[in-house]
């Protein structure tokens, strides 16, 4: 067990890391939501143009849709890397805390997640542009 100063530093690190994890996970959802809003705006704009839409307009909208998806995927992936770093940091900090804490922490195992939320976001950002293209080209 660490001395008093180290213990306080570990608790501070633990708290900051937990907050970072919550922030990064909420940012992943925020990025995905903003991408979907942009997809909807582009699909709506193409519908508003109706018969006046040109092939250039369609190509530009298509490029924008796929660019938005690519940027969204990259940002979510980068956030996921940050989440992995924070999770490892959390485990390392937790291992330095008292046996009482470790025992309380392990009272009930969470188990492995069958579905990783980040994969849902990745999939949605891959399928989203295909749906938008279907809307604008029909």
N, CA, C and O atoms as a GROMACS GRO file, in nm:
protein
  552
    1UNK      N    1   0.085  -0.119   0.000
    1UNK     CA    2   0.000   0.000   0.000
    1UNK      C    3   0.089   0.124   0.000
    1UNK      O    4   0.193   0.127   0.066
    2UNK      N    5   0.048   0.223  -0.073
    2UNK     CA    6   0.126   0.346  -0.089
    2UNK      C    7   0.114   0.434   0.035
    2UNK      O    8   0.022   0.418   0.116
    3UNK      N    9   0.211   0.528   0.050
    3UNK     CA   10   0.202   0.621   0.162
    3UNK      C   11   0.088   0.721   0.135
    3UNK      O   12   0.023   0.714   0.031
    4UNK      N   13   0.065   0.813   0.228
    4UNK     CA   14  -0.050   0.903   0.222
    4UNK      C   15  -0.050   0.988   0.095
    4UNK      O   16  -0.154   1.002   0.030
    5UNK      N   17   0.064   1.046   0.058
    5UNK     CA   18   0.071   1.130  -0.061
    5UNK      C   19   0.045   1.047  -0.187
    5UNK      O   20  -0.031   1.089  -0.274
    6UNK      N   21   0.108   0.930  -0.195
    6UNK     CA   22   0.087   0.844  -0.310
    6UNK      C   23  -0.058   0.798  -0.318
    6UNK      O   24  -0.116   0.789  -0.427
    7UNK      N   25  -0.116   0.769  -0.202
    7UNK     CA   26  -0.255   0.725  -0.198
    7UNK      C   27  -0.347   0.835  -0.251
    7UNK      O   28  -0.438   0.807  -0.329
    8UNK      N   29  -0.324   0.958  -0.210
    8UNK     CA   30  -0.405   1.070  -0.259
    8UNK      C   31  -0.386   1.090  -0.409
    8UNK      O   32  -0.482   1.118  -0.481
    9UNK      N   33  -0.262   1.075  -0.456
    9UNK     CA   34  -0.236   1.087  -0.599
    9UNK      C   35  -0.307   0.979  -0.678
    9UNK      O   36  -0.362   1.004  -0.785
   10UNK      N   37  -0.305   0.856  -0.624
   10UNK     CA   38  -0.374   0.746  -0.690
   10UNK      C   39  -0.525   0.770  -0.697
   10UNK      O   40  -0.589   0.745  -0.799
   11UNK      N   41  -0.581   0.818  -0.587
   11UNK     CA   42  -0.724   0.847  -0.586
   11UNK      C   43  -0.758   0.958  -0.685
   11UNK      O   44  -0.861   0.951  -0.753
   12UNK      N   45  -0.673   1.058  -0.694
   12UNK     CA   46  -0.695   1.167  -0.790
   12UNK      C   47  -0.685   1.113  -0.933
   12UNK      O   48  -0.769   1.144  -1.018
   13UNK      N   49  -0.582   1.033  -0.959
   13UNK     CA   50  -0.567   0.971  -1.091
   13UNK      C   51  -0.688   0.886  -1.125
   13UNK      O   52  -0.739   0.890  -1.237
   14UNK      N   53  -0.734   0.809  -1.029
   14UNK     CA   54  -0.849   0.722  -1.048
   14UNK      C   55  -0.972   0.805  -1.085
   14UNK      O   56  -1.044   0.773  -1.180
   15UNK      N   57  -0.997   0.912  -1.010
   15UNK     CA   58  -1.114   0.996  -1.034
   15UNK      C   59  -1.105   1.065  -1.170
   15UNK      O   60  -1.203   1.069  -1.244
   16UNK      N   61  -0.990   1.119  -1.202
   16UNK     CA   62  -0.972   1.185  -1.332
   16UNK      C   63  -0.993   1.086  -1.446
   16UNK      O   64  -1.055   1.118  -1.547
   17UNK      N   65  -0.940   0.966  -1.429
   17UNK     CA   66  -0.951   0.864  -1.533
   17UNK      C   67  -1.095   0.821  -1.554
   17UNK      O   68  -1.139   0.803  -1.668
   18UNK      N   69  -1.170   0.804  -1.447
   18UNK     CA   70  -1.312   0.770  -1.458
   18UNK      C   71  -1.386   0.881  -1.531
   18UNK      O   72  -1.470   0.854  -1.617
   19UNK      N   73  -1.356   1.006  -1.498
   19UNK     CA   74  -1.420   1.119  -1.566
   19UNK      C   75  -1.381   1.123  -1.714
   19UNK      O   76  -1.465   1.150  -1.799
   20UNK      N   77  -1.254   1.096  -1.743
   20UNK     CA   78  -1.208   1.092  -1.883
   20UNK      C   79  -1.285   0.986  -1.962
   20UNK      O   80  -1.328   1.010  -2.074
   21UNK      N   81  -1.300   0.869  -1.902
   21UNK     CA   82  -1.373   0.761  -1.970
   21UNK      C   83  -1.515   0.802  -2.003
   21UNK      O   84  -1.562   0.781  -2.115
   22UNK      N   85  -1.583   0.860  -1.907
   22UNK     CA   86  -1.721   0.905  -1.931
   22UNK      C   87  -1.725   1.010  -2.041
   22UNK      O   88  -1.813   1.008  -2.127
   23UNK      N   89  -1.630   1.102  -2.037
   23UNK     CA   90  -1.625   1.209  -2.138
   23UNK      C   91  -1.599   1.152  -2.277
   23UNK      O   92  -1.670   1.187  -2.372
   24UNK      N   93  -1.500   1.064  -2.291
   24UNK     CA   94  -1.467   1.009  -2.423
   24UNK      C   95  -1.582   0.927  -2.479
   24UNK      O   96  -1.611   0.934  -2.599
   25UNK      N   97  -1.648   0.851  -2.394
   25UNK     CA   98  -1.762   0.772  -2.442
   25UNK      C   99  -1.878   0.861  -2.486
   25UNK      O  100  -1.943   0.833  -2.586
   26UNK      N  101  -1.903   0.967  -2.411
   26UNK     CA  102  -2.010   1.059  -2.453
   26UNK      C  103  -1.971   1.132  -2.581
   26UNK      O  104  -2.058   1.163  -2.663
   27UNK      N  105  -1.843   1.160  -2.598
   27UNK     CA  106  -1.797   1.226  -2.721
   27UNK      C  107  -1.816   1.135  -2.842
   27UNK      O  108  -1.847   1.183  -2.951
   28UNK      N  109  -1.797   1.005  -2.824
   28UNK     CA  110  -1.820   0.912  -2.935
   28UNK      C  111  -1.964   0.921  -2.983
   28UNK      O  112  -1.990   0.928  -3.103
   29UNK      N  113  -2.058   0.921  -2.890
   29UNK     CA  114  -2.200   0.932  -2.926
   29UNK      C  115  -2.228   1.068  -2.989
   29UNK      O  116  -2.304   1.076  -3.085
   30UNK      N  117  -2.168   1.172  -2.936
   30UNK     CA  118  -2.189   1.306  -2.989
   30UNK      C  119  -2.139   1.315  -3.134
   30UNK      O  120  -2.208   1.371  -3.220
   31UNK      N  121  -2.022   1.262  -3.161
   31UNK     CA  122  -1.968   1.263  -3.298
   31UNK      C  123  -2.062   1.187  -3.391
   31UNK      O  124  -2.095   1.236  -3.500
   32UNK      N  125  -2.105   1.068  -3.350
   32UNK     CA  126  -2.196   0.990  -3.433
   32UNK      C  127  -2.326   1.066  -3.458
   32UNK      O  128  -2.376   1.069  -3.570
   33UNK      N  129  -2.382   1.126  -3.354
   33UNK     CA  130  -2.507   1.201  -3.370
   33UNK      C  131  -2.491   1.318  -3.466
   33UNK      O  132  -2.579   1.343  -3.549
   34UNK      N  133  -2.380   1.388  -3.456
   34UNK     CA  134  -2.357   1.500  -3.547
   34UNK      C  135  -2.341   1.451  -3.692
   34UNK      O  136  -2.389   1.516  -3.785
   35UNK      N  137  -2.275   1.338  -3.710
   35UNK     CA  138  -2.264   1.281  -3.845
   35UNK      C  139  -2.403   1.248  -3.900
   35UNK      O  140  -2.433   1.277  -4.016
   36UNK      N  141  -2.488   1.187  -3.816
   36UNK     CA  142  -2.622   1.152  -3.863
   36UNK      C  143  -2.703   1.276  -3.896
   36UNK      O  144  -2.781   1.275  -3.992
   37UNK      N  145  -2.687   1.382  -3.819
   37UNK     CA  146  -2.756   1.508  -3.849
   37UNK      C  147  -2.709   1.565  -3.982
   37UNK      O  148  -2.790   1.615  -4.061
   38UNK      N  149  -2.580   1.558  -4.006
   38UNK     CA  150  -2.529   1.605  -4.135
   38UNK      C  151  -2.577   1.517  -4.250
   38UNK      O  152  -2.608   1.568  -4.358
   39UNK      N  153  -2.583   1.386  -4.228
   39UNK     CA  154  -2.638   1.297  -4.330
   39UNK      C  155  -2.782   1.337  -4.364
   39UNK      O  156  -2.819   1.347  -4.481
   40UNK      N  157  -2.861   1.359  -4.260
   40UNK     CA  158  -3.002   1.396  -4.280
   40UNK      C  159  -3.014   1.530  -4.353
   40UNK      O  160  -3.099   1.547  -4.440
   41UNK      N  161  -2.927   1.625  -4.316
   41UNK     CA  162  -2.930   1.756  -4.381
   41UNK      C  163  -2.898   1.743  -4.530
   41UNK      O  164  -2.962   1.806  -4.613
   42UNK      N  165  -2.799   1.662  -4.562
   42UNK     CA  166  -2.762   1.645  -4.703
   42UNK      C  167  -2.870   1.571  -4.780
   42UNK      O  168  -2.900   1.605  -4.894
   43UNK      N  169  -2.928   1.470  -4.718
   43UNK     CA  170  -3.039   1.399  -4.784
   43UNK      C  171  -3.157   1.493  -4.804
   43UNK      O  172  -3.219   1.494  -4.910
   44UNK      N  173  -3.188   1.573  -4.702
   44UNK     CA  174  -3.297   1.670  -4.713
   44UNK      C  175  -3.270   1.775  -4.818
   44UNK      O  176  -3.360   1.812  -4.894
   45UNK      N  177  -3.146   1.823  -4.824
   45UNK     CA  178  -3.110   1.924  -4.925
   45UNK      C  179  -3.127   1.867  -5.066
   45UNK      O  180  -3.174   1.936  -5.156
   46UNK      N  181  -3.088   1.742  -5.084
   46UNK     CA  182  -3.103   1.682  -5.217
   46UNK      C  183  -3.250   1.668  -5.254
   46UNK      O  184  -3.286   1.684  -5.371
   47UNK      N  185  -3.334   1.639  -5.158
   47UNK     CA  186  -3.479   1.628  -5.183
   47UNK      C  187  -3.540   1.765  -5.211
   47UNK      O  188  -3.629   1.778  -5.295
   48UNK      N  189  -3.492   1.867  -5.139
   48UNK     CA  190  -3.544   2.002  -5.161
   48UNK      C  191  -3.511   2.052  -5.301
   48UNK      O  192  -3.590   2.125  -5.361
   49UNK      N  193  -3.395   2.014  -5.352
   49UNK     CA  194  -3.358   2.056  -5.487
   49UNK      C  195  -3.444   1.987  -5.593
   49UNK      O  196  -3.462   2.039  -5.703
   50UNK      N  197  -3.495   1.870  -5.558
   50UNK     CA  198  -3.586   1.797  -5.646
   50UNK      C  199  -3.530   1.777  -5.786
   50UNK      O  200  -3.419   1.727  -5.802
   51UNK      N  201  -3.608   1.816  -5.886
   51UNK     CA  202  -3.569   1.795  -6.026
   51UNK      C  203  -3.458   1.889  -6.071
   51UNK      O  204  -3.397   1.867  -6.176
   52UNK      N  205  -3.432   1.993  -5.994
   52UNK     CA  206  -3.328   2.088  -6.033
   52UNK      C  207  -3.188   2.042  -5.995
   52UNK      O  208  -3.089   2.107  -6.030
   53UNK      N  209  -3.178   1.931  -5.925
   53UNK     CA  210  -3.046   1.882  -5.882
   53UNK      C  211  -2.968   1.832  -6.004
   53UNK      O  212  -3.023   1.761  -6.089
   54UNK      N  213  -2.843   1.869  -6.011
   54UNK     CA  214  -2.758   1.828  -6.123
   54UNK      C  215  -2.672   1.709  -6.083
   54UNK      O  216  -2.663   1.673  -5.965
   55UNK      N  217  -2.609   1.650  -6.182
   55UNK     CA  218  -2.516   1.539  -6.153
   55UNK      C  219  -2.400   1.587  -6.069
   55UNK      O  220  -2.349   1.513  -5.985
   56UNK      N  221  -2.356   1.712  -6.090
   56UNK     CA  222  -2.249   1.768  -6.009
   56UNK      C  223  -2.293   1.779  -5.863
   56UNK      O  224  -2.218   1.746  -5.772
   57UNK      N  225  -2.418   1.826  -5.842
   57UNK     CA  226  -2.472   1.836  -5.706
   57UNK      C  227  -2.476   1.700  -5.639
   57UNK      O  228  -2.436   1.685  -5.523
   58UNK      N  229  -2.523   1.600  -5.712
   58UNK     CA  230  -2.529   1.464  -5.657
   58UNK      C  231  -2.390   1.413  -5.620
   58UNK      O  232  -2.370   1.353  -5.515
   59UNK      N  233  -2.295   1.437  -5.709
   59UNK     CA  234  -2.158   1.393  -5.683
   59UNK      C  235  -2.101   1.465  -5.560
   59UNK      O  236  -2.035   1.404  -5.476
   60UNK      N  237  -2.127   1.595  -5.552
   60UNK     CA  238  -2.076   1.672  -5.438
   60UNK      C  239  -2.138   1.623  -5.307
   60UNK      O  240  -2.068   1.608  -5.208
   61UNK      N  241  -2.268   1.599  -5.308
   61UNK     CA  242  -2.336   1.549  -5.187
   61UNK      C  243  -2.282   1.412  -5.149
   61UNK      O  244  -2.259   1.384  -5.031
   62UNK      N  245  -2.262   1.327  -5.247
   62UNK     CA  246  -2.210   1.193  -5.222
   62UNK      C  247  -2.070   1.200  -5.160
   62UNK      O  248  -2.040   1.130  -5.063
   63UNK      N  249  -1.985   1.284  -5.216
   63UNK     CA  250  -1.850   1.300  -5.162
   63UNK      C  251  -1.856   1.353  -5.019
   63UNK      O  252  -1.784   1.305  -4.931
   64UNK      N  253  -1.942   1.451  -4.996
   64UNK     CA  254  -1.957   1.506  -4.860
   64UNK      C  255  -2.004   1.399  -4.762
   64UNK      O  256  -1.953   1.390  -4.650
   65UNK      N  257  -2.100   1.320  -4.802
   65UNK     CA  258  -2.154   1.215  -4.714
   65UNK      C  259  -2.044   1.117  -4.674
   65UNK      O  260  -2.030   1.083  -4.557
   66UNK      N  261  -1.966   1.072  -4.772
   66UNK     CA  262  -1.861   0.975  -4.741
   66UNK      C  263  -1.745   1.040  -4.665
   66UNK      O  264  -1.680   0.974  -4.583
   67UNK      N  265  -1.718   1.168  -4.690
   67UNK     CA  266  -1.615   1.239  -4.615
   67UNK      C  267  -1.657   1.254  -4.468
   67UNK      O  268  -1.576   1.236  -4.378
   68UNK      N  269  -1.782   1.288  -4.446
   68UNK     CA  270  -1.835   1.300  -4.309
   68UNK      C  271  -1.824   1.166  -4.236
   68UNK      O  272  -1.782   1.160  -4.121
   69UNK      N  273  -1.861   1.059  -4.306
   69UNK     CA  274  -1.854   0.926  -4.245
   69UNK      C  275  -1.709   0.890  -4.210
   69UNK      O  276  -1.682   0.837  -4.102
   70UNK      N  277  -1.618   0.918  -4.303
   70UNK     CA  278  -1.477   0.885  -4.280
   70UNK      C  279  -1.421   0.963  -4.161
   70UNK      O  280  -1.355   0.906  -4.074
   71UNK      N  281  -1.448   1.092  -4.156
   71UNK     CA  282  -1.400   1.174  -4.045
   71UNK      C  283  -1.463   1.126  -3.913
   71UNK      O  284  -1.394   1.115  -3.812
   72UNK      N  285  -1.593   1.096  -3.916
   72UNK     CA  286  -1.660   1.045  -3.796
   72UNK      C  287  -1.598   0.915  -3.748
   72UNK      O  288  -1.574   0.898  -3.628
   73UNK      N  289  -1.572   0.824  -3.840
   73UNK     CA  290  -1.509   0.696  -3.804
   73UNK      C  291  -1.371   0.719  -3.744
   73UNK      O  292  -1.335   0.655  -3.644
   74UNK      N  293  -1.293   0.808  -3.803
   74UNK     CA  294  -1.158   0.834  -3.752
   74UNK      C  295  -1.162   0.896  -3.612
   74UNK      O  296  -1.083   0.859  -3.526
   75UNK      N  297  -1.252   0.990  -3.591
   75UNK     CA  298  -1.262   1.054  -3.459
   75UNK      C  299  -1.306   0.952  -3.354
   75UNK      O  300  -1.252   0.948  -3.244
   76UNK      N  301  -1.406   0.871  -3.387
   76UNK     CA  302  -1.452   0.769  -3.292
   76UNK      C  303  -1.342   0.668  -3.263
   76UNK      O  304  -1.325   0.625  -3.149
   77UNK      N  305  -1.266   0.629  -3.366
   77UNK     CA  306  -1.154   0.537  -3.347
   77UNK      C  307  -1.048   0.598  -3.256
   77UNK      O  308  -0.995   0.530  -3.168
   78UNK      N  309  -1.018   0.725  -3.278
   78UNK     CA  310  -0.918   0.794  -3.193
   78UNK      C  311  -0.966   0.803  -3.049
   78UNK      O  312  -0.888   0.782  -2.955
   79UNK      N  313  -1.092   0.833  -3.030
   79UNK     CA  314  -1.149   0.834  -2.895
   79UNK      C  315  -1.143   0.696  -2.832
   79UNK      O  316  -1.117   0.683  -2.712
   80UNK      N  317  -1.167   0.592  -2.912
   80UNK     CA  318  -1.162   0.455  -2.860
   80UNK      C  319  -1.021   0.420  -2.814
   80UNK      O  320  -1.004   0.352  -2.713
   81UNK      N  321  -0.920   0.466  -2.888
   81UNK     CA  322  -0.781   0.444  -2.845
   81UNK      C  323  -0.756   0.512  -2.710
   81UNK      O  324  -0.691   0.455  -2.623
   82UNK      N  325  -0.809   0.633  -2.695
   82UNK     CA  326  -0.794   0.704  -2.568
   82UNK      C  327  -0.866   0.630  -2.455
   82UNK      O  328  -0.818   0.626  -2.342
   83UNK      N  329  -0.980   0.572  -2.486
   83UNK     CA  330  -1.054   0.493  -2.387
   83UNK      C  331  -0.971   0.373  -2.342
   83UNK      O  332  -0.966   0.343  -2.223
   84UNK      N  333  -0.907   0.304  -2.436
   84UNK     CA  334  -0.824   0.188  -2.400
   84UNK      C  335  -0.709   0.229  -2.308
   84UNK      O  336  -0.677   0.158  -2.213
   85UNK      N  337  -0.648   0.343  -2.337
   85UNK     CA  338  -0.539   0.393  -2.252
   85UNK      C  339  -0.592   0.420  -2.112
   85UNK      O  340  -0.529   0.381  -2.013
   86UNK      N  341  -0.708   0.486  -2.103
   86UNK     CA  342  -0.764   0.519  -1.971
   86UNK      C  343  -0.806   0.393  -1.896
   86UNK      O  344  -0.792   0.386  -1.774
   87UNK      N  345  -0.859   0.294  -1.967
   87UNK     CA  346  -0.898   0.169  -1.901
   87UNK      C  347  -0.776   0.099  -1.842
   87UNK      O  348  -0.781   0.046  -1.732
   88UNK      N  349  -0.666   0.099  -1.916
   88UNK     CA  350  -0.542   0.038  -1.865
   88UNK      C  351  -0.490   0.116  -1.744
   88UNK      O  352  -0.442   0.057  -1.647
   89UNK      N  353  -0.500   0.248  -1.752
   89UNK     CA  354  -0.457   0.333  -1.640
   89UNK      C  355  -0.543   0.306  -1.517
   89UNK      O  356  -0.492   0.303  -1.405
   90UNK      N  357  -0.671   0.287  -1.538
   90UNK     CA  358  -0.764   0.261  -1.429
   90UNK      C  359  -0.730   0.129  -1.360
   90UNK      O  360  -0.730   0.120  -1.237
   91UNK      N  361  -0.702   0.027  -1.440
   91UNK     CA  362  -0.664  -0.103  -1.383
   91UNK      C  363  -0.535  -0.090  -1.303
   91UNK      O  364  -0.525  -0.145  -1.193
   92UNK      N  365  -0.436  -0.019  -1.358
   92UNK     CA  366  -0.309  -0.002  -1.287
   92UNK      C  367  -0.329   0.074  -1.156
   92UNK      O  368  -0.271   0.037  -1.054
   93UNK      N  369  -0.410   0.178  -1.158
   93UNK     CA  370  -0.436   0.254  -1.034
   93UNK      C  371  -0.512   0.168  -0.934
   93UNK      O  372  -0.481   0.169  -0.815
   94UNK      N  373  -0.611   0.094  -0.982
   94UNK     CA  374  -0.692   0.009  -0.895
   94UNK      C  375  -0.605  -0.097  -0.827
   94UNK      O  376  -0.626  -0.130  -0.710
   95UNK      N  377  -0.508  -0.149  -0.900
   95UNK     CA  378  -0.420  -0.251  -0.842
   95UNK      C  379  -0.332  -0.197  -0.731
   95UNK      O  380  -0.280  -0.275  -0.650
   96UNK      N  381  -0.314  -0.067  -0.725
   96UNK     CA  382  -0.232  -0.006  -0.621
   96UNK      C  383  -0.313   0.032  -0.497
   96UNK      O  384  -0.256   0.070  -0.395
   97UNK      N  385  -0.444   0.020  -0.505
   97UNK     CA  386  -0.528   0.056  -0.392
   97UNK      C  387  -0.536  -0.059  -0.292
   97UNK      O  388  -0.483  -0.167  -0.318
   98UNK      N  389  -0.601  -0.036  -0.182
   98UNK     CA  390  -0.601  -0.133  -0.072
   98UNK      C  391  -0.676  -0.262  -0.108
   98UNK      O  392  -0.754  -0.267  -0.203
   99UNK      N  393  -0.649  -0.363  -0.030
   99UNK     CA  394  -0.717  -0.492  -0.048
   99UNK      C  395  -0.867  -0.478  -0.022
   99UNK      O  396  -0.948  -0.545  -0.085
  100UNK      N  397  -0.903  -0.391   0.071
  100UNK     CA  398  -1.045  -0.367   0.101
  100UNK      C  399  -1.114  -0.312  -0.024
  100UNK      O  400  -1.223  -0.358  -0.059
  101UNK      N  401  -1.050  -0.216  -0.090
  101UNK     CA  402  -1.108  -0.160  -0.212
  101UNK      C  403  -1.120  -0.267  -0.320
  101UNK      O  404  -1.225  -0.279  -0.384
  102UNK      N  405  -1.013  -0.344  -0.339
  102UNK     CA  406  -1.013  -0.448  -0.442
  102UNK      C  407  -1.123  -0.551  -0.415
  102UNK      O  408  -1.189  -0.598  -0.507
  103UNK      N  409  -1.141  -0.586  -0.288
  103UNK     CA  410  -1.243  -0.684  -0.252
  103UNK      C  411  -1.382  -0.628  -0.281
  103UNK      O  412  -1.468  -0.697  -0.335
  104UNK      N  413  -1.404  -0.502  -0.244
  104UNK     CA  414  -1.534  -0.438  -0.270
  104UNK      C  415  -1.556  -0.426  -0.421
  104UNK      O  416  -1.668  -0.446  -0.468
  105UNK      N  417  -1.452  -0.394  -0.495
  105UNK     CA  418  -1.463  -0.377  -0.640
  105UNK      C  419  -1.501  -0.508  -0.708
  105UNK      O  420  -1.580  -0.510  -0.802
  106UNK      N  421  -1.446  -0.616  -0.659
  106UNK     CA  422  -1.468  -0.746  -0.724
  106UNK      C  423  -1.585  -0.823  -0.663
  106UNK      O  424  -1.596  -0.944  -0.682
  107UNK      N  425  -1.673  -0.755  -0.591
  107UNK     CA  426  -1.787  -0.822  -0.528
  107UNK      C  427  -1.874  -0.893  -0.630
  107UNK      O  428  -1.928  -1.001  -0.602
  108UNK      N  429  -1.889  -0.835  -0.746
  108UNK     CA  430  -1.969  -0.896  -0.853
  108UNK      C  431  -1.899  -0.867  -0.985
  108UNK      O  432  -1.876  -0.752  -1.020
  109UNK      N  433  -1.866  -0.972  -1.058
  109UNK     CA  434  -1.800  -0.956  -1.187
  109UNK      C  435  -1.900  -0.906  -1.290
  109UNK      O  436  -2.013  -0.955  -1.298
  110UNK      N  437  -1.859  -0.807  -1.368
  110UNK     CA  438  -1.943  -0.750  -1.471
  110UNK      C  439  -1.960  -0.846  -1.588
  110UNK      O  440  -2.067  -0.854  -1.649
  111UNK      N  441  -1.855  -0.918  -1.619
  111UNK     CA  442  -1.859  -1.008  -1.733
  111UNK      C  443  -1.823  -0.935  -1.861
  111UNK      O  444  -1.822  -0.812  -1.865
  112UNK      N  445  -1.794  -1.010  -1.963
  112UNK     CA  446  -1.757  -0.952  -2.092
  112UNK      C  447  -1.881  -0.904  -2.166
  112UNK      O  448  -1.985  -0.969  -2.166
  113UNK      N  449  -1.867  -0.789  -2.227
  113UNK     CA  450  -1.976  -0.736  -2.309
  113UNK      C  451  -1.982  -0.815  -2.438
  113UNK      O  452  -1.881  -0.832  -2.507
  114UNK      N  453  -2.099  -0.864  -2.470
  114UNK     CA  454  -2.117  -0.938  -2.594
  114UNK      C  455  -2.112  -0.842  -2.712
  114UNK      O  456  -2.051  -0.871  -2.815
  115UNK      N  457  -2.176  -0.727  -2.694
  115UNK     CA  458  -2.178  -0.625  -2.800
  115UNK      C  459  -2.102  -0.503  -2.750
  115UNK      O  460  -2.135  -0.446  -2.646
  116UNK      N  461  -2.002  -0.464  -2.824
  116UNK     CA  462  -1.928  -0.342  -2.793
  116UNK      C  463  -2.000  -0.226  -2.860
  116UNK      O  464  -2.024  -0.229  -2.981
  117UNK      N  465  -2.034  -0.126  -2.783
  117UNK     CA  466  -2.109  -0.011  -2.835
  117UNK      C  467  -2.034   0.057  -2.948
  117UNK      O  468  -2.095   0.102  -3.045
  118UNK      N  469  -1.903   0.063  -2.938
  118UNK     CA  470  -1.825   0.131  -3.041
  118UNK      C  471  -1.842   0.062  -3.176
  118UNK      O  472  -1.838   0.129  -3.280
  119UNK      N  473  -1.863  -0.069  -3.177
  119UNK     CA  474  -1.884  -0.140  -3.304
  119UNK      C  475  -2.020  -0.103  -3.364
  119UNK      O  476  -2.035  -0.098  -3.486
  120UNK      N  477  -2.117  -0.077  -3.280
  120UNK     CA  478  -2.246  -0.029  -3.327
  120UNK      C  479  -2.229   0.107  -3.395
  120UNK      O  480  -2.287   0.131  -3.501
  121UNK      N  481  -2.150   0.195  -3.335
  121UNK     CA  482  -2.126   0.327  -3.395
  121UNK      C  483  -2.050   0.315  -3.526
  121UNK      O  484  -2.084   0.382  -3.624
  122UNK      N  485  -1.949   0.229  -3.530
  122UNK     CA  486  -1.876   0.207  -3.655
  122UNK      C  487  -1.971   0.158  -3.765
  122UNK      O  488  -1.971   0.210  -3.877
  123UNK      N  489  -2.050   0.059  -3.731
  123UNK     CA  490  -2.143   0.002  -3.829
  123UNK      C  491  -2.244   0.106  -3.878
  123UNK      O  492  -2.273   0.113  -3.997
  124UNK      N  493  -2.296   0.185  -3.786
  124UNK     CA  494  -2.393   0.288  -3.824
  124UNK      C  495  -2.330   0.391  -3.917
  124UNK      O  496  -2.395   0.440  -4.010
  125UNK      N  497  -2.204   0.425  -3.894
  125UNK     CA  498  -2.137   0.524  -3.979
  125UNK      C  499  -2.092   0.464  -4.112
  125UNK      O  500  -2.057   0.538  -4.204
  126UNK      N  501  -2.091   0.334  -4.123
  126UNK     CA  502  -2.062   0.269  -4.251
  126UNK      C  503  -2.191   0.252  -4.332
  126UNK      O  504  -2.192   0.273  -4.453
  127UNK      N  505  -2.298   0.214  -4.264
  127UNK     CA  506  -2.426   0.193  -4.333
  127UNK      C  507  -2.496   0.325  -4.364
  127UNK      O  508  -2.565   0.337  -4.466
  128UNK      N  509  -2.478   0.424  -4.277
  128UNK     CA  510  -2.544   0.554  -4.295
  128UNK      C  511  -2.524   0.616  -4.432
  128UNK      O  512  -2.623   0.655  -4.495
  129UNK      N  513  -2.401   0.627  -4.482
  129UNK     CA  514  -2.381   0.686  -4.614
  129UNK      C  515  -2.450   0.606  -4.726
  129UNK      O  516  -2.496   0.664  -4.824
  130UNK      N  517  -2.456   0.476  -4.710
  130UNK     CA  518  -2.524   0.394  -4.812
  130UNK      C  519  -2.674   0.425  -4.815
  130UNK      O  520  -2.734   0.430  -4.922
  131UNK      N  521  -2.731   0.446  -4.699
  131UNK     CA  522  -2.874   0.481  -4.691
  131UNK      C  523  -2.896   0.620  -4.751
  131UNK      O  524  -2.992   0.642  -4.825
  132UNK      N  525  -2.808   0.714  -4.718
  132UNK     CA  526  -2.822   0.849  -4.773
  132UNK      C  527  -2.810   0.845  -4.925
  132UNK      O  528  -2.888   0.911  -4.995
  133UNK      N  529  -2.714   0.769  -4.977
  133UNK     CA  530  -2.700   0.759  -5.122
  133UNK      C  531  -2.824   0.698  -5.185
  133UNK      O  532  -2.866   0.739  -5.294
  134UNK      N  533  -2.881   0.602  -5.120
  134UNK     CA  534  -3.007   0.542  -5.169
  134UNK      C  535  -3.117   0.647  -5.176
  134UNK      O  536  -3.194   0.651  -5.271
  135UNK      N  537  -3.123   0.731  -5.074
  135UNK     CA  538  -3.226   0.838  -5.070
  135UNK      C  539  -3.202   0.940  -5.181
  135UNK      O  540  -3.297   0.981  -5.248
  136UNK      N  541  -3.079   0.982  -5.200
  136UNK     CA  542  -3.055   1.091  -5.294
  136UNK      C  543  -3.057   1.045  -5.440
  136UNK      O  544  -3.081   1.125  -5.531
  137UNK      N  545  -3.033   0.917  -5.462
  137UNK     CA  546  -3.030   0.868  -5.601
  137UNK      C  547  -3.162   0.806  -5.647
  137UNK      O  548  -3.173   0.762  -5.761
  138UNK      N  549  -3.260   0.801  -5.559
  138UNK     CA  550  -3.390   0.742  -5.600
  138UNK      C  551  -3.489   0.852  -5.623
  138UNK      O  552  -3.604   0.825  -5.658
   0.00000   0.00000   0.00000
